[in-house]
């Protein structure tokens, strides 16, 4: 698969996604509220052994929301039922790809599609699973059943 990106009219790349506040912990969320998960916590997955940190392991099967940038798995897709979430704009369009603990495979729930805009950060909410899978861009450390995708903001 070949992914071509054009910068014409894009207005330049946005800033990197900020991390959630340091006091955001899994215990702070209720069953109804998604837990904010930052890329530092996702990076605690040892992708060589598949072992997550205790804090990360506690989030498996839980409702979370993760900030990031979308990468379509189909060329030129502006909406999709599956895509990758990455911590910075432009990830996956170069080689080597980011390590598995910096890639989240998103599959939207049945009947839902996400609007993809790789230049602007989004929040993705859904149930997190810690599992090593392969994508067209390399190995991915996480999957998320996407419930909703919306613009990033405080």
N, C-alpha and C positions, 0 to 999 in steps of 0.2 A: 504494500500500500504506500502510495506517495502522498505526502501532505505538503501542499504549497501554501505559503502565507504571503499575503501582499500587505504592505503598509500604506498603500495609497488611501488617503482620506481617513486613516485610523486615528490621527491626532497624537500618535506616540503611545508608548506603553504606559500603563498606570503604575502606581507605586505598588510595592509588595503588600500582601495582605498582612495586617497587624495580628499579633497573637491575642487571644482573649486575656483578660486580666489574670494575674498570677493566682488570685484566690479562687478561681473557678475550678472546682473539684467535682468528681462524680457524685459525692455525697450532697452537694448543694442543690441538685435537681430533684424534682418530684417525678413520679411515674408519668405525669402528663406533660412535663416540660422537657424538651431536649437538653442534654448536657452539651455545653460548648466544648469542643475538642480542638486543640491547636496542633500545629505541625510539630512542635517540640515533643508533645506526648506521643504522636504517631511515630516519630523518629525513635522512640524507645523500643520499638520492635526490632529485635536482632534478626535481620532477614537471612542471615547465614544459617541460624539454628531454628528460626521460626518462633523463638521464645519472646513473648511480650513482657513488659514490666508488669508488676502487680497492678498498678493503677490502670494501665491499658487493658489488661486482662479483665478487670472488673467491668469494663464497658462493653464487652462482647455480648451481643444480643440485646443491647439497650438502645433506646432512642437518643440520637445525638444530632448535633448540627456542626458542620465543618465549613470554614471559609476556604475559598480557593478559586482557581480558574478552571474553566471547562476545556476539555480537549475532545473533539468529536472522534468517534471511531469509524465514521463514514466520511469520506472526503466531502467538504463543502456543506456539511449538514448544519442547518440553522436551528432545527429542532431534532430531538432524539429521544429514544427510550433507553439508550445506554451510551455512556461516555466515561471519560476519566476526569478526576478532579486532581489538580496539582497545586503546589504551594506558590508558584510564581508564573507569570505570563511567559509563554514561549517554551515551557518545558515540553519535552517529547518531540520537538521539531528538530532536534539535534541528536547526534550520537556521541557518546553513549547516552542512553536514556537515564533519567533519575533512578536511584535505587528503589526497590520495592516499598520501603517504608515512607516514600514520598509520592506514592501513587495510590489512589482510591478508585476502584471500579464501581461505577454507579449504574444500577439497573432500576429504572423507574417502575413503580407499582403498576399493575395492569390498568390499561386505559389512560395512563398519564404520560405526557411528553414534556420535556424540558426545553426551554428556549436557550440556545447556546450563543454566548458572546465571549469568546476567549480573551478579549481585551479588558473586560471589566470583571472584578471579583463578585462572587456570589456566595450565598449560604446554601448548603444542601442539607436537608433534614431527612433522616431515615434511620433504619436499624443497622448498626455496625456489626460486621463479622470480620474476624481476623483469620485470613486464609491466603495462602500464596497461590496465585493463579497467573496464567500467561495471557498477555494481550499482544496486539500487533506492535506495541511500543516496548515490550519487555515484560518482566515479571512485576506483578502488582501484589502488595502486601495486605490489602483490605478490600472488602466489598461492602456496599451499602445499598439496601433496598430503598430507593429514593421516594420520599413522600411529597416533598416540595422543594423547589429551587426558586430563590428570590434574590434581588440585588443585595450586595453586602452593604451594611451600614451598622452603626452602633445601636 
